[in-house]
Amino acid sequence: MDKKIKIIWRSILGFFLIFAVLKFLLPVKTPLKIEQPQGNREIVIFITGAVENPGLLHLPLDARLDDALKEAVLSNDADLEVLNPAQKLKDGQKVIVPFRAEISESDPASGSRSMSTEISKEVGTSVKAIAGKEPRVNINIAGVGELDTIPGIGPALAQRIIDYREQNGPFSSPEEIQNVSGIGPKTYEKMAGYIKVGP
């Protein structure tokens, strides 16, 4: 009887021992983590400035600034010189696309020179008005440089005035300058107080 009891106890102890060994050796199961594929993730940015479609954009997680610019569609006066299209975007970012600095409409190629000329004319006109003296330019003898100082006239138009004068003779009156190509009533109004045909 004692032998049977010992055998039973040994069997129970053996079972628990095996169970403990298996419990220790076998890896503990961890809860499964369901990861969302990166391809389905996205970022949201806000773009404004020189673009045709400003507002919120939903882009892929690895989107670059170039992707946002394509989505928003750049306007004609956007300045890309200060932007880096390869810049990586992040969620919640705000992108401001700057506008190009405006240049003279009459002579886009001359850029800052034309702008400086217009500013100089305005300053010169203000000084003359303050002094109470507004010397008029004789359009029958003035050269390109002198004609260029008249409001509404640039280098190209000044040369046209000289060409007209050489082909048709001197102007008989200031109003006759409207016969020159490019000078209409509105342009003449700007220059009327600055031109003359005699001494």
MDAnalysis code that builds the backbone (N, CA, C; Angstrom):
import MDAnalysis as mda
import numpy as np

u = mda.Universe.empty(597, n_residues=199, atom_resindex=np.repeat(np.arange(199), 3), trajectory=True)
u.add_TopologyAttr("name", ["N", "CA", "C"] * 199)
u.add_TopologyAttr("resid", np.arange(1, 200))
u.add_TopologyAttr("resname", ["MET", "ASP", "LYS", "LYS", "ILE", "LYS", "ILE", "ILE", "TRP", "ARG", "SER", "ILE", "LEU", "GLY", "PHE", "PHE", "LEU", "ILE", "PHE", "ALA", "VAL", "LEU", "LYS", "PHE", "LEU", "LEU", "PRO", "VAL", "LYS", "THR", "PRO", "LEU", "LYS", "ILE", "GLU", "GLN", "PRO", "GLN", "GLY", "ASN", "ARG", "GLU", "ILE", "VAL", "ILE", "PHE", "ILE", "THR", "GLY", "ALA", "VAL", "GLU", "ASN", "PRO", "GLY", "LEU", "LEU", "HIS", "LEU", "PRO", "LEU", "ASP", "ALA", "ARG", "LEU", "ASP", "ASP", "ALA", "LEU", "LYS", "GLU", "ALA", "VAL", "LEU", "SER", "ASN", "ASP", "ALA", "ASP", "LEU", "GLU", "VAL", "LEU", "ASN", "PRO", "ALA", "GLN", "LYS", "LEU", "LYS", "ASP", "GLY", "GLN", "LYS", "VAL", "ILE", "VAL", "PRO", "PHE", "ARG", "ALA", "GLU", "ILE", "SER", "GLU", "SER", "ASP", "PRO", "ALA", "SER", "GLY", "SER", "ARG", "SER", "MET", "SER", "THR", "GLU", "ILE", "SER", "LYS", "GLU", "VAL", "GLY", "THR", "SER", "VAL", "LYS", "ALA", "ILE", "ALA", "GLY", "LYS", "GLU", "PRO", "ARG", "VAL", "ASN", "ILE", "ASN", "ILE", "ALA", "GLY", "VAL", "GLY", "GLU", "LEU", "ASP", "THR", "ILE", "PRO", "GLY", "ILE", "GLY", "PRO", "ALA", "LEU", "ALA", "GLN", "ARG", "ILE", "ILE", "ASP", "TYR", "ARG", "GLU", "GLN", "ASN", "GLY", "PRO", "PHE", "SER", "SER", "PRO", "GLU", "GLU", "ILE", "GLN", "ASN", "VAL", "SER", "GLY", "ILE", "GLY", "PRO", "LYS", "THR", "TYR", "GLU", "LYS", "MET", "ALA", "GLY", "TYR", "ILE", "LYS", "VAL", "GLY", "PRO"])
u.atoms.positions = np.array([
    [0.841, -1.221, 0.000],
    [0.000, 0.000, 0.000],
    [0.859, 1.246, 0.000],
    [1.926, 1.212, 0.837],
    [2.824, 2.374, 0.886],
    [3.517, 2.578, -0.453],
    [3.834, 1.480, -1.130],
    [4.502, 1.596, -2.418],
    [3.599, 2.270, -3.454],
    [2.293, 1.898, -3.403],
    [1.350, 2.490, -4.360],
    [1.217, 4.004, -4.134],
    [1.166, 4.386, -2.847],
    [1.041, 5.815, -2.524],
    [2.282, 6.571, -3.001],
    [3.441, 5.948, -2.747],
    [4.677, 6.597, -3.205],
    [4.707, 6.749, -4.729],
    [4.237, 5.723, -5.408],
    [4.216, 5.783, -6.891],
    [3.287, 6.887, -7.373],
    [2.129, 7.013, -6.712],
    [1.168, 8.060, -7.097],
    [1.760, 9.452, -6.880],
    [2.373, 9.617, -5.686],
    [2.974, 10.930, -5.397],
    [4.117, 11.255, -6.368],
    [4.899, 10.222, -6.670],
    [5.993, 10.442, -7.617],
    [5.441, 10.812, -9.005],
    [4.353, 10.182, -9.373],
    [3.735, 10.488, -10.676],
    [3.227, 11.928, -10.707],
    [2.588, 12.341, -9.582],
    [2.068, 13.719, -9.509],
    [3.219, 14.729, -9.552],
    [4.273, 14.459, -8.768],
    [5.428, 15.342, -8.747],
    [6.104, 15.404, -10.126],
    [6.178, 14.242, -10.756],
    [6.782, 14.192, -12.095],
    [5.985, 15.018, -13.100],
    [4.652, 14.902, -12.977],
    [3.783, 15.669, -13.893],
    [4.001, 17.179, -13.728],
    [4.021, 17.630, -12.436],
    [4.232, 19.052, -12.175],
    [5.625, 19.514, -12.611],
    [6.595, 18.618, -12.442],
    [7.966, 18.957, -12.850],
    [8.055, 19.143, -14.365],
    [7.446, 18.210, -15.065],
    [7.435, 18.314, -16.546],
    [6.691, 19.565, -16.990],
    [5.557, 19.817, -16.310],
    [4.767, 21.004, -16.654],
    [5.576, 22.297, -16.435],
    [6.325, 22.334, -15.297],
    [7.131, 23.518, -14.989],
    [8.243, 23.712, -16.010],
    [8.886, 22.586, -16.389],
    [9.968, 22.682, -17.390],
    [9.432, 23.182, -18.719],
    [8.315, 22.619, -19.139],
    [7.719, 23.050, -20.414],
    [7.302, 24.512, -20.358],
    [6.766, 24.945, -19.229],
    [6.323, 26.327, -19.050],
    [7.501, 27.288, -19.162],
    [8.652, 26.858, -18.642],
    [9.844, 27.703, -18.649],
    [10.480, 27.778, -20.036],
    [10.493, 26.622, -20.710],
    [11.185, 26.554, -21.998],
    [10.360, 27.122, -23.149],
    [9.067, 26.912, -23.116],
    [8.242, 27.386, -24.230],
    [8.112, 28.910, -24.186],
    [8.193, 29.622, -25.347],
    [8.057, 31.096, -25.370],
    [6.649, 31.527, -24.976],
    [6.614, 32.634, -24.277],
    [5.319, 33.174, -23.861],
    [4.676, 33.863, -25.051],
    [3.452, 33.515, -25.296],
    [2.750, 34.128, -26.421],
    [2.391, 35.576, -26.106],
    [2.775, 36.456, -26.979],
    [2.460, 37.886, -26.800],
    [1.269, 38.250, -27.670],
    [0.500, 39.238, -27.253],
    [-0.661, 39.650, -28.058],
    [-0.225, 40.096, -29.454],
    [-0.977, 39.719, -30.426],
    [-0.659, 40.092, -31.799],
    [-0.873, 41.584, -32.016],
    [0.111, 42.214, -32.634],
    [0.016, 43.638, -32.960],
    [-0.326, 43.789, -34.435],
    [-1.418, 44.395, -34.692],
    [-1.834, 44.607, -36.082],
    [-1.308, 45.959, -36.535],
    [-0.293, 45.914, -37.361],
    [0.302, 47.151, -37.856],
    [-0.339, 47.526, -39.188],
    [-0.695, 48.805, -39.280],
    [-1.299, 49.303, -40.523],
    [-0.200, 49.505, -41.551],
    [-0.343, 48.948, -42.736],
    [0.686, 49.119, -43.764],
    [0.960, 50.597, -44.007],
    [2.250, 50.907, -44.185],
    [2.630, 52.303, -44.404],
    [2.003, 52.885, -45.657],
    [1.731, 52.003, -46.619],
    [1.174, 52.505, -47.874],
    [-0.182, 53.162, -47.701],
    [-0.909, 52.803, -46.618],
    [-2.241, 53.352, -46.401],
    [-2.220, 54.601, -45.521],
    [-1.042, 54.924, -44.956],
    [-0.957, 56.079, -44.078],
    [-0.733, 57.340, -44.908],
    [-1.102, 58.494, -44.357],
    [-0.964, 59.749, -45.075],
    [-0.703, 60.889, -44.107],
    [-0.286, 62.013, -44.683],
    [-0.097, 63.234, -43.896],
    [-1.017, 64.308, -44.474],
    [-1.313, 65.286, -43.661],
    [-2.153, 66.398, -44.093],
    [-1.364, 67.687, -43.888],
    [-1.228, 68.494, -44.948],
    [-0.521, 69.775, -44.851],
    [-1.444, 70.891, -45.339],
    [-1.067, 72.118, -45.032],
    [-1.815, 73.284, -45.509],
    [-0.895, 74.099, -46.409],
    [-1.334, 74.383, -47.629],
    [-0.520, 75.142, -48.575],
    [-1.259, 76.397, -49.009],
    [-0.531, 77.495, -49.103],
    [-1.127, 78.781, -49.479],
    [-0.091, 79.617, -50.219],
    [-0.486, 80.797, -50.652],
    [0.439, 81.670, -51.384],
    [0.178, 81.626, -52.877],
    [1.260, 81.544, -53.664],
    [1.157, 81.620, -55.126],
    [0.795, 80.264, -55.736],
    [-0.378, 79.745, -55.362],
    [-0.888, 78.494, -55.925],
    [-2.349, 78.677, -56.311],
    [-2.799, 77.870, -57.266],
    [-4.176, 77.986, -57.749],
    [-5.172, 77.252, -56.849],
    [-4.691, 76.249, -56.115],
    [-5.584, 75.465, -55.255],
    [-5.073, 75.447, -53.815],
    [-5.148, 76.576, -53.100],
    [-4.681, 76.595, -51.713],
    [-5.619, 75.809, -50.804],
    [-5.094, 75.371, -49.670],
    [-5.928, 74.658, -48.699],
    [-5.244, 73.403, -48.190],
    [-6.031, 72.482, -47.634],
    [-5.497, 71.243, -47.075],
    [-5.211, 70.231, -48.179],
    [-4.081, 69.531, -48.050],
    [-3.714, 68.483, -49.001],
    [-3.463, 67.184, -48.238],
    [-3.993, 66.089, -48.745],
    [-3.746, 64.763, -48.183],
    [-2.712, 64.083, -49.066],
    [-1.544, 63.786, -48.496],
    [-0.425, 63.265, -49.266],
    [0.112, 61.983, -48.633],
    [0.876, 61.178, -49.405],
    [1.483, 59.964, -48.836],
    [2.452, 60.310, -47.712],
    [2.734, 59.333, -46.862],
    [3.589, 59.551, -45.696],
    [4.975, 60.061, -46.080],
    [5.512, 59.607, -47.209],
    [6.864, 59.992, -47.625],
    [6.858, 61.111, -48.670],
    [5.808, 61.936, -48.685],
    [5.674, 62.980, -49.709],
    [6.752, 64.062, -49.571],
    [7.117, 64.638, -50.709],
    [8.073, 65.748, -50.763],
    [7.319, 67.025, -51.142],
    [8.022, 68.150, -51.025],
    [7.396, 69.426, -51.357],
    [6.950, 69.459, -52.814],
    [7.712, 68.803, -53.679],
    [7.361, 68.759, -55.102],
    [5.987, 68.135, -55.319],
    [5.653, 67.116, -54.523],
    [4.330, 66.477, -54.639],
    [3.218, 67.461, -54.275],
    [3.463, 68.253, -53.233],
    [2.459, 69.234, -52.804],
    [2.283, 70.325, -53.843],
    [3.392, 70.767, -54.452],
    [3.321, 71.827, -55.466],
    [2.543, 71.356, -56.693],
    [2.696, 70.092, -57.045],
    [1.958, 69.546, -58.192],
    [0.458, 69.478, -57.892],
    [0.127, 69.100, -56.649],
    [-1.278, 69.008, -56.261],
    [-1.939, 70.389, -56.218],
    [-1.217, 71.372, -55.680],
    [-1.785, 72.712, -55.503],
    [-1.756, 73.528, -56.790],
    [-0.946, 73.159, -57.768],
    [-0.791, 73.837, -59.067],
    [-0.245, 75.267, -58.871],
    [1.009, 75.454, -59.233],
    [1.662, 76.751, -59.080],
    [1.047, 77.795, -59.999],
    [0.949, 79.027, -59.518],
    [0.484, 80.130, -60.359],
    [1.677, 80.675, -61.153],
    [1.397, 81.497, -62.170],
    [2.453, 82.000, -63.044],
    [3.463, 82.894, -62.334],
    [3.045, 83.540, -61.234],
    [3.947, 84.464, -60.540],
    [4.553, 83.844, -59.282],
    [4.605, 82.511, -59.220],
    [5.216, 81.837, -58.066],
    [6.735, 81.909, -58.169],
    [7.404, 82.098, -57.047],
    [8.863, 82.194, -57.000],
    [9.420, 80.899, -56.417],
    [10.004, 80.049, -57.286],
    [10.531, 78.762, -56.843],
    [11.974, 78.838, -56.368],
    [12.611, 79.985, -56.567],
    [14.020, 80.114, -56.225],
    [14.273, 79.915, -54.730],
    [13.306, 80.271, -53.902],
    [13.502, 80.179, -52.447],
    [12.946, 78.875, -51.873],
    [12.433, 77.986, -52.720],
    [11.859, 76.726, -52.253],
    [12.783, 75.557, -52.580],
    [12.647, 74.490, -51.818],
    [13.398, 73.266, -52.064],
    [12.418, 72.134, -52.355],
    [12.177, 71.822, -53.638],
    [11.183, 70.800, -53.997],
    [11.474, 69.426, -53.390],
    [12.744, 69.181, -53.024],
    [13.106, 67.873, -52.472],
    [12.832, 67.778, -50.979],
    [12.389, 68.855, -50.346],
    [12.129, 68.864, -48.903],
    [11.059, 67.845, -48.532],
    [11.330, 67.049, -47.494],
    [10.359, 66.064, -47.039],
    [9.340, 66.747, -46.134],
    [8.077, 66.464, -46.360],
    [7.002, 67.105, -45.608],
    [6.627, 66.285, -44.376],
    [6.013, 66.953, -43.396],
    [5.536, 66.260, -42.207],
    [4.089, 66.648, -41.930],
    [3.409, 65.823, -41.193],
    [1.994, 66.028, -40.915],
    [1.780, 67.347, -40.165],
    [0.782, 68.112, -40.616],
    [0.447, 69.377, -39.962],
    [1.285, 70.553, -40.424],
    [2.155, 70.355, -41.412],
    [3.043, 71.438, -41.863],
    [2.288, 72.464, -42.697],
    [2.729, 73.729, -42.586],
    [2.156, 74.804, -43.400],
    [3.203, 75.238, -44.421],
    [2.808, 75.285, -45.695],
    [3.716, 75.674, -46.775],
    [3.199, 76.963, -47.410],
    [4.051, 77.979, -47.467],
    [3.690, 79.247, -48.100],
    [4.552, 79.423, -49.337],
    [3.933, 79.442, -50.503],
    [4.655, 79.631, -51.763],
    [4.732, 81.128, -52.048],
    [5.945, 81.697, -52.089],
    [6.068, 83.145, -52.267],
    [5.790, 83.592, -53.698],
    [5.425, 84.856, -53.843],
    [5.223, 85.462, -55.158],
    [6.524, 86.097, -55.635],
    [6.716, 86.124, -56.948],
    [7.873, 86.835, -57.496],
    [7.700, 88.327, -57.305],
    [8.806, 89.053, -57.133],
    [8.748, 90.508, -57.016],
    [8.295, 91.071, -58.354],
    [7.345, 92.010, -58.323],
    [6.819, 92.588, -59.548],
    [7.871, 93.464, -60.213],
    [7.920, 93.391, -61.583],
    [8.834, 94.227, -62.355],
    [8.027, 95.105, -63.292],
    [8.695, 96.047, -63.917],
    [8.020, 97.009, -64.786],
    [7.317, 96.308, -65.934],
    [6.036, 96.619, -66.161],
    [5.277, 95.999, -67.244],
    [5.773, 96.479, -68.597],
    [6.251, 97.713, -68.679],
    [6.650, 98.268, -69.963],
    [7.932, 97.639, -70.479],
    [8.817, 97.171, -69.584],
    [10.090, 96.618, -70.020],
    [10.515, 95.511, -69.061],
    [9.884, 94.308, -69.150],
    [10.172, 93.239, -68.206],
    [11.638, 92.831, -68.206],
    [12.292, 92.894, -69.365],
    [13.673, 92.429, -69.457],
    [14.623, 93.330, -68.694],
    [14.276, 94.584, -68.539],
    [15.190, 95.518, -67.891],
    [15.113, 95.429, -66.381],
    [14.043, 94.817, -65.838],
    [13.936, 94.546, -64.420],
    [14.124, 95.747, -63.534],
    [15.125, 95.648, -62.667],
    [15.327, 96.676, -61.649],
    [15.676, 98.022, -62.253],
    [16.307, 98.043, -63.448],
    [16.661, 99.319, -64.052],
    [15.423, 100.134, -64.352],
    [14.375, 99.465, -64.902],
    [13.142, 100.172, -65.220],
    [12.457, 100.662, -63.957],
    [12.483, 99.835, -62.912],
    [11.865, 100.231, -61.655],
    [12.589, 101.432, -61.065],
    [13.926, 101.414, -61.154],
    [14.707, 102.539, -60.629],
    [14.417, 103.804, -61.412],
    [14.251, 103.648, -62.746],
    [13.966, 104.813, -63.574],
    [12.636, 105.435, -63.198],
    [11.606, 104.566, -62.979],
    [10.296, 105.083, -62.608],
    [10.346, 105.790, -61.263],
    [11.086, 105.195, -60.317],
    [11.209, 105.824, -58.997],
    [11.903, 107.170, -59.110],
    [12.962, 107.217, -59.928],
    [13.696, 108.470, -60.106],
    [12.805, 109.542, -60.708],
    [11.958, 109.131, -61.662],
    [11.045, 110.087, -62.290],
    [10.069, 110.645, -61.254],
    [9.515, 109.742, -60.420],
    [8.542, 110.183, -59.429],
    [9.178, 111.130, -58.418],
    [10.402, 110.790, -57.974],
    [11.098, 111.640, -57.016],
    [11.409, 112.990, -57.642],
    [11.894, 112.968, -58.907],
    [12.222, 114.213, -59.595],
    [11.000, 115.086, -59.780],
    [9.879, 114.458, -60.117],
    [8.641, 115.205, -60.312],
    [8.183, 115.858, -59.019],
    [8.309, 115.116, -57.909],
    [7.898, 115.658, -56.611],
    [8.758, 116.850, -56.223],
    [10.065, 116.743, -56.470],
    [10.972, 117.840, -56.135],
    [10.641, 119.080, -56.944],
    [10.367, 118.890, -58.236],
    [10.028, 120.027, -59.100],
    [8.744, 120.685, -58.632],
    [7.750, 119.868, -58.266],
    [6.475, 120.418, -57.831],
    [6.650, 121.233, -56.553],
    [7.505, 120.742, -55.640],
    [7.736, 121.456, -54.393],
    [8.427, 122.781, -54.666],
    [9.363, 122.771, -55.582],
    [10.103, 123.996, -55.898],
    [9.274, 124.975, -56.718],
    [8.144, 124.493, -57.269],
    [7.286, 125.369, -58.067],
    [7.776, 125.526, -59.494],
    [8.726, 124.704, -59.889],
    [9.273, 124.790, -61.246],
    [9.137, 123.445, -61.923],
    [8.572, 123.434, -63.120],
    [8.431, 122.212, -63.899],
    [8.946, 122.473, -65.312],
    [10.258, 122.461, -65.514],
    [10.818, 122.721, -66.834],
    [10.315, 121.704, -67.847],
    [9.901, 122.196, -69.009],
    [9.366, 121.301, -70.034],
    [10.450, 120.907, -71.027],
    [10.303, 119.704, -71.567],
    [11.269, 119.179, -72.528],
    [10.815, 119.526, -73.941],
    [11.717, 120.100, -74.713],
    [11.413, 120.435, -76.106],
    [11.512, 119.157, -76.924],
    [10.354, 118.626, -77.341],
    [10.339, 117.332, -78.035],
    [10.897, 117.409, -79.452],
    [11.185, 118.641, -79.944],
    [11.749, 118.791, -81.285],
    [13.266, 118.700, -81.293],
    [13.906, 118.842, -80.127],
    [15.374, 118.815, -80.089],
    [15.921, 117.844, -79.042],
    [15.076, 117.323, -78.158],
    [15.541, 116.457, -77.074],
    [16.034, 115.112, -77.599],
    [17.073, 114.578, -76.943],
    [17.593, 113.260, -77.279],
    [16.882, 112.188, -76.469],
    [17.346, 110.944, -76.633],
    [16.711, 109.816, -75.948],
    [16.745, 109.987, -74.432],
    [17.897, 110.377, -73.889],
    [18.043, 110.529, -72.456],
    [17.090, 111.545, -71.864],
    [16.927, 112.699, -72.546],
    [16.050, 113.748, -72.044],
    [14.584, 113.358, -72.190],
    [14.252, 112.726, -73.314],
    [12.867, 112.274, -73.523],
    [12.482, 111.185, -72.511],
    [13.450, 110.410, -72.091],
    [13.200, 109.318, -71.147],
    [12.790, 109.832, -69.770],
    [13.062, 111.094, -69.496],
    [12.681, 111.666, -68.188],
    [11.214, 112.088, -68.142],
    [10.547, 112.112, -69.292],
    [9.145, 112.524, -69.351],
    [8.260, 111.376, -68.863],
    [7.303, 111.633, -67.980],
    [6.404, 110.577, -67.501],
    [5.687, 109.882, -68.650],
    [5.686, 108.552, -68.614],
    [5.001, 107.777, -69.641],
    [5.883, 107.401, -70.814],
    [7.133, 107.922, -70.836],
    [8.039, 107.636, -71.956],
    [9.254, 106.874, -71.437],
    [9.543, 105.753, -72.095],
    [10.741, 104.975, -71.784],
    [11.720, 105.079, -72.937],
    [12.868, 104.410, -72.870],
    [13.878, 104.486, -73.933],
    [13.350, 104.109, -75.318],
    [12.540, 103.040, -75.374],
    [12.018, 102.581, -76.665],
    [11.087, 103.626, -77.281],
    [10.191, 104.191, -76.464],
    [9.254, 105.195, -76.960],
    [9.975, 106.494, -77.316],
    [11.020, 106.811, -76.566],
    [11.814, 108.005, -76.866],
    [12.454, 107.890, -78.249],
    [12.938, 106.695, -78.575],
    [13.546, 106.494, -79.890],
    [12.509, 106.605, -80.994],
    [11.278, 106.161, -80.718],
    [10.208, 106.289, -81.721],
    [9.895, 107.756, -81.993],
    [9.931, 108.580, -80.944],
    [9.663, 110.017, -81.112],
    [10.722, 110.642, -82.018],
    [11.981, 110.264, -81.784],
    [13.084, 110.793, -82.608],
    [12.945, 110.321, -84.050],
    [12.591, 109.035, -84.242],
    [12.419, 108.501, -85.605],
    [11.286, 109.225, -86.334],
    [10.187, 109.466, -85.614],
    [9.051, 110.178, -86.215],
    [9.478, 111.589, -86.616],
    [10.234, 112.250, -85.741],
    [10.686, 113.620, -85.984],
    [11.583, 113.685, -87.222],
    [12.449, 112.689, -87.385],
    [13.363, 112.673, -88.527],
    [12.630, 112.393, -89.838],
    [11.549, 111.624, -89.763],
    [10.814, 111.268, -90.985],
    [9.769, 112.311, -91.368],
    [9.187, 112.997, -90.369],
    [8.082, 113.918, -90.644],
    [8.384, 115.383, -90.322],
    [9.580, 115.637, -89.851],
    [9.914, 117.013, -89.493],
    [9.512, 117.314, -88.063],
    [9.819, 118.516, -87.565],
    [9.524, 118.872, -86.176],
    [8.022, 118.902, -85.898],
    [7.682, 118.707, -84.647],
    [6.283, 118.758, -84.225],
    [5.813, 120.216, -84.236],
    [4.618, 120.438, -84.751],
    [4.071, 121.799, -84.793],
    [3.391, 122.170, -83.473],
    [2.985, 121.155, -82.685],
    [2.345, 121.384, -81.386],
    [2.583, 120.169, -80.507],
    [2.514, 120.322, -79.184],
    [2.712, 119.173, -78.289],
    [1.718, 118.044, -78.556],
    [0.484, 118.420, -78.946],
    [-0.544, 117.400, -79.185],
    [-0.172, 116.447, -80.320],
    [0.659, 116.949, -81.240],
    [1.017, 116.144, -82.417],
    [1.825, 114.907, -82.044],
    [2.363, 114.889, -80.833],
    [3.161, 113.736, -80.407],
    [2.308, 112.464, -80.329],
    [0.978, 112.642, -80.303],
    [0.079, 111.489, -80.261],
    [0.092, 110.703, -81.570],
    [0.699, 111.281, -82.610],
    [0.829, 110.567, -83.882],
    [1.901, 109.484, -83.805],
    [2.745, 109.548, -82.785],
    [3.794, 108.545, -82.626],
    [3.175, 107.251, -82.123],
    [3.555, 106.136, -82.709],
    [3.029, 104.831, -82.319],
    [3.324, 104.556, -80.841],
    [2.279, 104.212, -80.110],
    [2.455, 103.901, -78.693],
    [2.040, 105.031, -77.763],
    [1.718, 106.204, -78.318],
    [1.292, 107.333, -77.489],
    [-0.171, 107.633, -77.790],
    [-1.034, 107.287, -76.852],
    [-2.459, 107.549, -76.991],
    [-2.887, 108.694, -76.092],
    [-4.171, 108.978, -76.038],
    [-4.690, 110.076, -75.211],
    [-4.290, 109.962, -73.742],
    [-4.349, 108.746, -73.171],
    [-4.014, 108.579, -71.753],
    [-2.540, 108.856, -71.497],
    [-1.691, 108.346, -72.387],
    [-0.256, 108.593, -72.233],
    [0.050, 110.075, -72.396],
    [-0.649, 110.712, -73.338],
    [-0.419, 112.143, -73.565],
    [-0.820, 112.964, -72.333],
    [-1.885, 112.552, -71.668],
    [-2.319, 113.273, -70.471],
    [-1.214, 113.297, -69.415],
    [-0.475, 112.182, -69.301],
    [0.599, 112.106, -68.305],
    [1.744, 113.056, -68.631],
    [2.004, 113.244, -69.936],
    [3.179, 114.018, -70.329],
    [2.878, 115.455, -70.747],
    [1.601, 115.799, -70.869],
    [1.219, 117.116, -71.401],
    [1.895, 118.279, -70.672],
    [2.016, 118.179, -69.357],
    [2.602, 119.275, -68.584],
    [4.109, 119.288, -68.580],
    [4.738, 118.350, -69.300],
    [6.192, 118.245, -69.285],
    [6.848, 118.446, -70.649],
    [6.042, 118.709, -71.684],
    [6.626, 118.837, -73.022],
    [6.264, 120.185, -73.670],
    [7.070, 120.543, -74.644],
    [6.837, 121.765, -75.427],
    [7.474, 121.568, -76.793],
    [7.192, 122.495, -77.737],
    [7.767, 122.408, -79.075],
    [8.625, 123.624, -79.415],
    [8.590, 124.621, -78.560],
    [9.383, 125.836, -78.827],
    [10.346, 126.107, -77.688],
    [10.934, 127.300, -77.687],
    [11.899, 127.678, -76.662],
    [11.293, 127.657, -75.273],
])
